[in-house]
Amino acid sequence: MPRTVNRVQHTVRRDAFLDVAQRLIQTKGYEAMSVQDVLDELGTSKGAFYHYFDSKQALLEAVVERFADAATATLAPVLDDPEMPAIRKLEHYFTGIATWKTERKDLTLAIMEVWLSDKNTVVREMSRRMGATRVVPVLTAVIAQGTAEGVFRTGSPRETAIVLASLIHGLQELAGEQYVARQAGAIPFEAVERSIGAFTRAFERILGLAEGSLTLTDESTLHFWFG
């Protein structure tokens, strides 16, 4: 019994560090935030901090990982629904993540800023790793279902999922770059639409779908971020 209590206490205390770090990343930015800022907010010591995290970078990784876990968790009810067709599940994967990020725009932009920084390539590498550990199993299950339904015409669900996860990673990187470009007025909205269209067609071809069968994002979401 004592071990269970200690484990719970450990999680609660660690989450307190993550809550403060997340708030500071949103308000100050990751580069401007220091470990001391986090300690001051919590009124704790460096020893307490290093009990949970090896470094400021490790703290960032934990914030990003929790961000991804929370977003993925919101999709579970739909992805686990045995009555929902696979193609709708796939679409919901994209629209659900987009909606979740839209509702947390400030945090999403703060993480995006870190993502795009040359000094923090670790975040992009984390995203790639999370694609393997989180995205691939989800996509594998959806592709297997779609194949059984006779809707997807492709090879091994897992290998196909790995390819699609790589495309998702590329789409995320491009979306971040295009968001910055749109804010600077460097590219037109139509350029973003063309990019989304190209990725959508790639997904359709890999899955053996007819062109126009799949929707990765809707117009309202595109206009919210890029309009």
Stockholm file with secondary structure:
# STOCKHOLM 1.0

chainA/1-227         MPRTVNRVQHTVRRDAFLDVAQRLIQTKGYEAMSVQDVLDELGTSKGAFYHYFDSKQALLEAVVERFADAATATLAPVLDDPEMPAIRKLEHYFTGIATWKTERKDLTLAIMEVWLSDKNTVVREMSRRMGATRVVPVLTAVIAQGTAEGVFRTGSPRETAIVLASLIHGLQELAGEQYVARQAGAIPFEAVERSIGAFTRAFERILGLAEGSLTLTDESTLHFWFG
#=GR chainA/1-227 SS CHHHHHHHHHHHHHHHHHHHHHHHHHHTCTTTCCHHHHHHHHTCCHHHHHHHCSSHHHHHHHHHHHHHHHHHHTTHHHHTCTTSCHHHHHHHHHHHHHHHHHHTHHHHHHHHHHHHCGGGHHHHHHHHHHIIIIIHHHHHHHHHHHHHTTCCCCSCHHHHHHHHHHHHHHHHHHHHHHHHHHHTTCSCHHHHHHHHHHHHHHHHHHHTCCTTSCCSSCHHHHHHHHC
#=GC SS_cons         CHHHHHHHHHHHHHHHHHHHHHHHHHHTCTTTCCHHHHHHHHTCCHHHHHHHCSSHHHHHHHHHHHHHHHHHHTTHHHHTCTTSCHHHHHHHHHHHHHHHHHHTHHHHHHHHHHHHCGGGHHHHHHHHHHIIIIIHHHHHHHHHHHHHTTCCCCSCHHHHHHHHHHHHHHHHHHHHHHHHHHHTTCSCHHHHHHHHHHHHHHHHHHHTCCTTSCCSSCHHHHHHHHC
//
